Amino acid sequence: QPGIISAQFAWCEAPPRPDTFDSYVASIRITQNKSGIVTSLSPSIFTYRGPCPAGEGRTGDSACEPCPIGTYRTGKDENDGDVCEQCNELDPFMTTSDVGMDTDRDCVCQAGYYEREYNETRRYCFACNASVTCADVGSTL
């Protein structure tokens, strides 16, 4: 449904809702002279980028994509810029077992390391040795 935003700008279709993802909206820029007579119409297409869902992020103006291995995104912070967070910021040896992870609890120790949790708030990765076998990602003791 068309809508007018100002005397110089009108939508050809309704503006996107804030909860929509990656909407394409056509618009027309209206130029008028001092008498109010339309002198030109300039069509444009704008891309509205809604926030990415949890487990997905974007780089720049790209579409949402699953967070890559070693990253996660909760989607709870609307001001995070849709950037996936790095697991290695929790511990240098943390990664994820798959793409599209949506919580820091999805971060696990890399193969060759095992995880220990302290005070239910901090998790650490320790190197395995000959007495401890941990060939898989996410080993715990």
Residue pairs with C-beta under 8 A, 6 or more apart in sequence:
1 13
1 14
2 10
2 11
2 12
2 13
2 14
3 10
3 11
3 14
3 15
4 10
4 11
5 11
5 15
7 30
7 32
8 29
8 30
8 31
8 32
9 27
9 28
9 29
9 30
10 27
10 28
10 30
11 25
11 26
11 27
12 25
12 26
12 27
12 28
12 43
13 25
13 26
15 25
15 48
16 23
16 25
16 48
16 50
18 50
19 50
20 48
20 50
21 49
21 50
21 51
21 52
21 53
21 64
22 47
22 48
22 49
22 50
22 63
22 64
23 47
23 48
23 50
24 45
24 46
24 47
24 48
25 45
25 46
25 47
25 48
26 43
26 44
26 45
26 46
27 43
27 44
27 45
27 46
28 41
28 42
28 43
28 44
29 41
29 42
29 43
29 44
30 38
30 40
30 41
31 38
31 39
31 40
31 41
31 42
32 38
32 39
33 39
47 61
49 58
49 61
51 75
51 78
51 82
52 58
52 64
52 73
52 75
52 82
53 64
53 75
54 73
54 74
54 75
54 76
54 102
55 66
55 67
55 72
55 73
55 75
55 100
55 101
55 102
56 64
56 65
56 66
56 67
56 73
56 75
56 82
56 100
57 64
57 65
57 67
57 71
57 73
57 82
57 83
57 84
58 64
58 65
58 82
64 82
66 99
66 100
67 73
67 84
67 96
67 99
67 100
67 101
67 102
68 84
68 99
69 95
69 96
69 98
69 99
70 86
70 87
70 88
70 94
70 95
70 96
71 84
71 85
71 86
71 87
71 96
71 101
72 84
72 85
72 87
72 96
72 101
72 102
72 103
72 104
72 106
72 107
73 80
73 82
73 83
73 84
73 85
73 101
73 102
74 102
74 103
74 104
75 102
85 104
87 94
87 95
87 96
87 104
87 107
88 94
88 95
90 104
90 107
90 123
91 107
91 109
91 123
91 124
91 125
92 125
93 109
93 110
93 113
93 125
94 107
94 108
94 109
94 110
94 123
94 125
95 107
95 108
95 109
95 110
95 137
96 106
96 107
96 108
97 106
97 108
97 137
97 138
101 107
107 123
108 115
108 137
108 138
109 115
109 125
109 134
109 137
109 138
109 139
109 140
110 125
110 137
111 134
111 135
111 136
111 137
111 139
112 127
112 128
112 134
112 135
113 125
113 126
113 127
113 128
113 134
113 139
114 125
114 126
114 128
114 132
114 134
114 139
114 140
114 141
115 123
115 124
115 125
115 126
115 138
115 139
115 140
115 141
116 123
116 124
116 126
116 140
116 141
117 123
117 124
118 124
128 134
128 139
132 141
134 141
